[in-house]
C-alpha cells in the first residue's frame, strides 16, 4: 500500500527557499546530504571493538556530580573506561561514534525527517529493526513486566535485553552481536530515560523505547502503547495518556529535536487528544487510534520513521528535475502544480528548487512506486491546480501533521 503525504510540511521555522537557478547544479550541502542519507547504517558488528573496555557500575561520585541517594546507597549507572586513553565516559565508544555520525543528517531541512532518519540509523545500529513485536511481548511476559510504574535497575535491564537479543541471534546470527547490542541498547535507553543518572528507569519507559523502534506495523505499536496506560476497562484518562506521551517525546528530545514537536511539555497534546474525543473524561482505544492517524505534532516523528524505512528500497521510474537522478531512489516528491515535475529526496531535504517552482506549491510524497490509479489521480489534481494562483497557495498551506496549540499552556504534566 502506498503511503501518501501532501506537502509542503512545516514542522518548524525553516529558512526561505533557495534562490532560483536557471541551470541548477548540486551544491556542496546537497552532495554531503546525498552521501549521508544514502550511506547504509552500520549494525552492531560481530567483531568486538579494538578498544579495550571495562564496563562497570559507577557511582555519581566518580563522575564528579552530586549523588542521588537511593535505598541501597548511591545511585548506580554504567560507565565505560577506555584503557588506552585512561578516560571514563557514560557512552560506549561505539555509541559515541554513532552519535557523531548522526551529525551528517543535520543538513536535512525538515525536522520530522531529520529526526526520523537519525532514529532509523540508530534503530539499525541497535538491530531493533529486526526485532518483531511478538518476540518482544514474549520477553516482557517472561520477565513479568506487568507493573508499568515499577522501576528497573541496570541488572534487570541487562537481563531483559540479553533475553531479547539472544532470541534475535537465533534467527540473525550473522547480524547480532549479543554483548555489544545489549551494551549499546542499554546505553541508549539510559540516555533517553535516565537523564538524572539514577541507574533506574520505569517499566513503561523501557517498553515505550523498545516498542517504538521495533519491527511492527505502526498501528500495532499504537495499540500496544495504549494498552500499557489503559485501565482494566480499556479506557485511559488524561494523567495516563500524559505518562505515555511524556515517555514518547523523550526519544526525539534526546536527539535535540524536541522543540520542533511542540516542546517537552505534553499537556497541549493531551488536551488536543481529549478535545478530539469531545472532551470526554476517558478515552477509548478507537478514538486514540483515530487521533494518532492524524499524526499529531508531538508524535509525527514515529509515522515518518516508518515511511523512511519503507522508502529505503523504493525505486521510482522518474527523473529528478533538479539533479537529474534517474531512477529516483528513496522518497519521490511529485508536484501537484506542474506536469512531470519530480524531486528526489536529497534535493527536497536540502530545500533545492528549480526555476518556476515554489516551495509553497503542493507536492505529494511517495515512499513506494506509484500505481496507474495514483498517476491518474495526481494528473487530475495538477489540472485543477493549474487554475489557482500563487496567492491561493500562500493563503492555503497544507500541513502534513496535526499541529498542537502551545500558547496558553496548562500545567506541565511531565511529572
C-alpha positions in Angstrom: 0.0 0.0 0.0 1.4 3.4 -1.0 1.7 6.0 1.8 0.9 9.5 0.6 1.6 12.8 2.2 0.8 16.2 0.9 3.5 18.9 1.1 4.9 21.3 2.0 5.2 20.2 5.6 6.3 23.0 8.0 7.3 21.4 11.3 9.5 24.3 12.4 10.6 27.7 11.2 12.6 26.9 8.1 14.7 29.2 6.1 13.3 30.8 2.9 13.6 28.8 -0.3 17.0 28.8 -2.1 17.4 31.3 -4.9 16.1 30.1 -8.2 18.7 28.9 -10.6 18.4 28.7 -14.4 20.9 25.8 -14.5 20.7 24.1 -11.1 23.8 22.3 -10.0 24.3 20.2 -6.9 25.6 22.3 -4.1 28.2 21.1 -1.6 25.5 20.8 1.0 23.3 18.7 -1.3 26.2 16.4 -2.1 27.0 15.9 1.5 23.4 15.3 2.3 23.0 12.8 -0.5 26.0 10.9 0.8 24.7 10.9 4.4 21.2 9.6 3.6 22.3 7.0 1.0 25.1 5.6 3.3 23.9 2.3 4.8 23.7 2.4 8.6 26.2 0.1 10.3 24.8 -2.5 12.6 26.4 -3.8 15.7 29.3 -5.7 14.2 30.0 -9.2 15.5 33.7 -8.1 15.6 34.4 -6.8 19.0 35.7 -3.2 19.3 39.5 -2.8 19.2 39.5 -0.5 22.2 39.9 -2.4 25.5 36.9 -1.6 27.7 35.7 -2.2 31.2 32.0 -1.9 31.8 31.3 -1.1 35.4 28.6 0.3 37.7 29.9 3.6 38.9 28.5 6.0 41.5 28.0 9.7 40.8 31.0 10.3 43.0 33.1 9.0 40.1 31.7 11.5 37.6 32.0 14.5 39.8 28.3 15.2 40.1 26.3 15.2 43.2 24.9 11.7 44.1 21.2 11.0 44.4 20.6 8.8 47.4 18.6 5.6 46.9 17.6 2.8 49.3 20.8 1.0 48.7 23.1 4.0 48.9 24.5 5.9 45.9 22.6 5.7 42.6 24.2 3.4 40.1 24.7 3.7 36.4 27.0 2.1 33.9 30.3 3.7 32.9 32.9 2.7 30.3 36.6 3.0 30.8 39.0 3.3 27.9 42.3 1.8 29.0 44.2 3.3 26.1 43.3 6.9 26.9 42.6 6.3 30.6 39.3 8.2 30.4 35.8 7.3 31.7 32.6 8.3 30.0 28.9 7.4 30.1 28.7 6.4 26.4 30.1 3.2 24.9 32.7 4.1 22.3 30.6 2.6 19.5 27.6 4.6 20.7 29.8 7.7 20.7 30.8 7.0 17.1 27.1 6.5 16.2 26.1 9.8 17.8 28.9 11.6 15.9 27.7 10.0 12.6 24.2 11.5 13.2 25.6 14.9 12.7 25.8 14.2 8.9 22.0 14.4 8.9 21.8 17.9 10.4 21.5 19.3 6.8 18.1 17.7 6.4 15.8 20.7 6.2 12.6 19.3 7.7 12.9 18.4 11.3 10.5 15.4 11.2 12.6 13.7 8.5 15.8 14.8 10.2 14.7 13.1 13.4 13.3 10.1 11.7 16.5 9.5 9.7 18.6 9.7 12.8 16.3 7.3 14.6 16.4 4.9 11.6 20.2 4.9 11.7 20.0 4.3 15.5 17.4 1.6 15.1 19.5 -0.3 12.6 22.7 0.1 14.7 20.9 -1.5 17.7 19.4 -4.2 15.5 15.9 -3.2 16.8 14.6 -3.2 13.2 15.0 -7.0 13.3 13.0 -7.4 16.5 9.4 -8.4 16.0 6.6 -7.3 18.4 5.6 -10.9 19.3 9.2 -11.7 20.3 9.3 -8.5 22.4 6.0 -9.4 24.1 7.2 -12.9 24.9 10.2 -11.4 26.7 8.1 -8.9 28.5 5.9 -11.7 29.8 8.9 -13.9 30.6 10.3 -11.3 32.9 6.9 -10.4 34.4 6.9 -6.8 33.3 3.3 -6.1 34.2 3.5 -3.1 36.6 4.5 -0.2 34.4 5.2 2.1 37.3 7.9 -0.3 38.6 11.5 0.9 38.4 14.0 -1.4 36.7 17.7 -1.2 37.7 20.6 -1.8 35.4 20.9 -5.5 36.2 17.2 -6.0 35.4 17.6 -4.1 32.2 20.6 -6.1 31.1 18.7 -9.4 31.9 15.7 -8.3 29.7 17.9 -7.0 26.9 20.0 -10.2 26.9 16.9 -12.3 26.5 15.7 -10.1 23.6 19.0 -10.3 21.7 19.6 -14.0 22.4 16.3 -14.7 20.8 17.1 -12.4 17.9 20.5 -14.1 17.5 18.8 -17.4 16.8 17.3 -16.0 13.6 20.0 -13.5 12.7 23.2 -15.0 13.9 25.3 -13.2 11.3 24.0 -9.7 12.2 23.6 -9.7 16.0 26.5 -9.5 18.5 24.6 -10.0 21.7 27.0 -8.4 24.2 27.6 -5.3 22.0 23.9 -4.9 21.2 23.0 -5.2 24.9 25.6 -2.6 25.8 24.5 -0.1 23.1 20.8 -0.5 23.7 21.2 -0.1 27.4 23.3 3.0 26.7 20.6 4.5 24.5 17.8 3.7 27.0 19.7 5.3 29.9 20.5 8.4 27.8 16.8 8.8 26.9 15.1 7.9 30.2 17.7 8.4 32.9 18.9 11.9 32.4 19.3 12.2 36.2 21.7 9.2 36.2 19.8 7.3 38.9 20.5 3.9 37.3 16.8 3.2 37.1 14.0 3.7 34.5 10.3 2.9 34.7 9.0 -0.3 33.1 6.7 1.9 30.9 9.7 3.8 29.6 11.5 0.6 28.8 8.6 -0.7 26.9 8.0 2.6 25.1 11.6 2.8 23.9 11.8 -0.8 22.6 8.3 -0.9 21.0 8.8 2.5 19.2 11.9 1.2 17.4 11.0 -2.5 16.9 9.8 -4.1 13.7 6.0 -3.9 13.7 3.1 -2.2 11.9 2.6 1.3 13.0 -1.0 0.9 14.3 0.1 -2.3 16.2 2.5 -0.1 18.1 -0.2 2.4 18.8 -2.5 -0.3 20.2 0.3 -1.8 22.4 1.3 1.5 23.8 -2.3 2.4 24.6 -2.9 -0.9 26.4 0.0 -0.1 28.7 -1.7 3.0 30.1 -5.4 1.9 29.8 -7.3 0.8 32.8 -8.8 -2.7 33.2 -11.9 -1.5 31.4 -9.9 -0.4 28.4 -10.2 3.4 28.9 -7.5 6.0 29.5 -7.7 9.3 31.4 -5.6 12.4 30.9 -3.0 11.5 33.5 -2.3 8.1 32.0 -2.1 9.5 28.5 0.2 12.2 29.7 2.6 9.5 31.0 2.6 7.7 27.6 3.2 10.9 25.6 5.9 12.1 28.0 7.9 8.9 27.6 7.4 9.0 23.8 8.6 12.6 23.4 11.8 11.7 25.3 13.0 9.9 22.2 13.3 13.0 19.9 14.3 15.1 22.9 17.4 13.0 23.4 18.4 13.9 19.8 17.9 17.6 20.5 14.8 17.8 18.3 12.0 18.2 20.8 11.3 21.9 20.0 10.0 21.0 16.6 7.4 18.7 18.1 5.8 21.1 20.4 8.4 21.1 23.2 8.8 18.7 26.2 5.5 19.8 27.8 3.0 17.3 26.6 -0.1 18.9 28.2 -1.1 20.6 24.9 -1.0 17.2 23.2 -3.1 15.6 25.9 -5.6 18.5 25.6 -5.7 18.1 21.8 -6.5 14.4 22.1 -9.3 14.8 24.5 -10.7 17.7 22.5 -10.8 15.3 19.6 -12.7 12.9 21.8 -15.3 15.7 22.5 -13.8 16.3 26.0 -14.9 13.0 27.4 -13.4 12.2 30.8 -11.8 9.0 29.5 -10.5 7.8 26.1 -11.1 4.5 24.3 -8.6 2.8 22.0 -10.5 3.5 18.8 -10.6 7.3 19.4 -6.9 7.3 20.3 -6.1 5.5 17.1 -8.1 8.0 15.0 -6.2 10.8 16.7 -2.9 9.2 16.1 -3.8 8.7 12.4 -3.9 12.5 12.1 -0.2 12.4 13.1 -0.2 14.9 16.0 2.8 17.2 16.1 4.3 15.6 19.2 4.2 12.1 17.6 4.7 12.8 13.9 8.3 11.5 14.1 7.1 7.9 14.5 5.0 7.5 11.3 7.7 9.4 9.4 10.2 6.9 10.7 8.1 4.1 9.2 7.9 5.9 5.9 11.7 6.4 5.9 12.1 2.7 6.4 9.7 1.9 3.6 11.4 4.3 1.2 14.9 2.8 1.6 14.4 0.2 -1.1 11.9 2.1 -3.3 12.9 2.7 -6.9 10.8 5.1 -9.0 10.8 5.3 -12.8 11.2 9.1 -12.8 13.9 11.7 -13.2 14.6 14.4 -10.6 14.1 17.8 -12.3 17.0 19.3 -10.3 19.9 16.8 -10.0 18.7 14.6 -12.9 18.9 11.4 -10.9 17.1 8.6 -12.7 15.6 6.4 -11.4 14.8 8.1 -8.2 15.8 6.1 -5.2 14.0 6.6 -1.8 11.3 9.2 -1.5 9.8 10.7 -4.6 8.1 14.1 -4.5 5.7 14.9 -7.3 4.5 18.4 -8.0 0.7 18.9 -7.9 1.2 22.2 -9.7 3.3 21.3 -12.7 3.1 18.3 -15.0 6.1 15.9 -15.0 7.9 17.6 -12.2 9.6 15.3 -9.7 12.2 15.8 -7.0 14.4 13.2 -5.3 14.7 13.1 -1.5 18.2 14.6 -1.5 17.1 17.8 -3.3 13.9 18.0 -1.4 15.5 17.7 2.0 18.1 20.3 1.2 15.5 22.7 0.0 16.5 23.0 -3.6 14.0 24.1 -6.2 14.1 24.5 -10.0 13.1 27.7 -11.8 9.3 28.3 -11.8 8.6 26.0 -8.8 7.9 27.5 -5.4 8.2 25.6 -2.1 4.6 26.6 -1.1 3.3 24.7 -4.1 1.6 21.4 -3.2 3.5 18.1 -3.6 2.7 14.5 -3.0 5.2 12.2 -1.4 5.6 8.5 -2.4 7.7 6.0 -0.4 6.7 3.2 -2.8 6.4 3.1 -6.6 3.2 4.7 -7.9 0.3 2.8 -9.4 -1.6 3.8 -12.5 -4.6 4.9 -10.4 -2.4 7.3 -8.4 -0.9 8.7 -11.6 -4.4 9.5 -12.9 -5.5 11.0 -9.6 -2.4 13.2 -9.5 -2.9 14.3 -13.1 -6.4 15.5 -12.2 -5.1 17.4 -9.2 -2.4 19.1 -11.3 -5.0 20.1 -13.9 -7.2 21.6 -11.1 -4.2 23.5 -9.5 -3.2 25.0 -12.9 -6.1 27.5 -12.5 -5.0 28.5 -9.0 -2.7 31.4 -8.3 0.4 31.8 -6.1 -1.7 33.8 -3.7 -4.1 30.9 -3.2 -1.3 28.5 -2.2 0.2 31.1 0.1 -3.1 31.5 1.9 -4.0 27.8 2.0 -0.8 25.9 3.0 -1.2 22.2 3.6 0.3 20.7 6.7 1.2 17.0 6.8 0.6 16.7 10.5 -1.9 17.8 13.2 -0.4 21.0 14.8 -0.6 21.2 18.6 -1.5 24.6 20.1 1.2 25.5 22.6 0.0 29.0 23.5 -1.5 29.4 27.0 -0.3 26.0 28.0 -1.7 24.5 31.2 0.3 22.9 34.0 3.3 20.8 32.9 2.2 17.1 33.1 5.7 15.6 32.7 6.0 14.7 36.3 
